[in-house]
């Protein structure tokens, strides 16, 4: 069988040697064939003219795409015959263990030198398994989708900001701490999650952490324990979920996942289970009194209504509106007042004024230091009048790492969001037989919730977004492997042209009746 390749794939595919045209040599790619395609069999058995016409059509298809697959893959013209190469089983197991330790934080329950460094030990073991396996599978340290390139550029911007930082020690500690671990584990996620079951396993671990945090927050609020300001459900421990707003952000970004899984399954018990998970997480978001999380939740609910309730949009909208009104009526007494305190005139603690002051101050710092910023982690101690963080992830990056880093950070979130939208459009009609549509919509909602909520939080260097984008990239790579084509985002004009062509080529229903009359 003659193989077609594009110009940018010549270094990844070994040439077919003379005299061995029937032998398929290994290719350096993260995809591999599952079985010979029907089209390939027909072409091999057919006439040379048919073979030549098929090759020409495949070449024209390859040239018509403005964007090639981001993984080094051979050109694929058939569907359902490719998959990601098997491997990284031990790496994936270590990744799951690391994620469990990251979310459960055993050092806060059993303090000891071992538990304090347990996450670091598991991360190093994960890398020890990952690097040789990745080199043996693909010959490179990582696949190179656009998100990996962007996160590497983002990491480079952080590293370059260290020598020019106001306080170099603070900048280096910020860079070499959680931030670099987020970058490394994101790359591990992208390369090791190679099957649907692995992706669902990692999603279920994250979902379980969100449900556990929600149950603990509800229980503490019920007992009057671990509250903030005397009325807000507190976070857990002193780690990444120690702050109430950070805990609420984590729950908001995971809230769309059980909703998507609820629509994706047909099993009644599973539907009830996912509905219960969503209800518990919703209650925890309300009891956190987090204004940023509440705004993110509103955006998530509106988006899910638009995407999942296409046929009954009005009814679902009214149901959600009724639930929202009932929730506000049944919420604790000062909940509405807390939400209205977003407005400066209704904020008794003047926290809105402080946040607004830090926002303008961080924008001023970003404009004065546009190249590489003032250094990671330097804003709070060196530039803030009151020793506060920026309370905005975007101005945090702009002020501490520069404008180029802000572009990389924003694109790192927006690019997977747009490609998930393309997957959702392509799988809209066959969504009953495929889970890609619901998972794509759920992850889109998670990213949107993160983008809105982080306008009020400085968490650009924390774990939240790196896991979310990792899930999105893995879903897209699995979809590309199954369909045999790259996910190319279509413009609105291109979509309208496609719809117009479908309408023109569609047979008229009344044509036979008119012919008889």
Secondary structure by P-SEA (a helix, b strand, c coil): cbbbbccccccccccccccccccccccccccccccccaaaaaaaaccaaaaaaaaaaaaaaaaacccccccccccccccccccccccaaaaaaaaaaaaaaaaaccccccccccccaaaaaaaaaaaaacaaaaaaaccccccccaaaaaaaaaaaaaaaaccccccaaaaaaaaacaaaaaaaaaaaaacccccaaaaaaaaaaaaaaaaaaaaaaaaaaaaccccccccccccccccccccaaaaaaaaaaacaaaaaaaaacccaaaaaaaaaaaaaaaaaaaaaccaaaaaaaaaaaaaaaaaaaccaaaaaaaaaaaaaaaaaaacccaaaaaaacccccccccaaaaaaaaaaaaaaaaaaaccccccccccccccccccccccccaaaaaaacccaaaaaaaaaaaaaaaaaaaaaaaaacccccccaaaaaaaaaaaaaaaaaaaacccccccccaaaaaaaaaaaaaaaaaaaaccccccccaaaaaaaaaaaaaaccccaaaaaaac
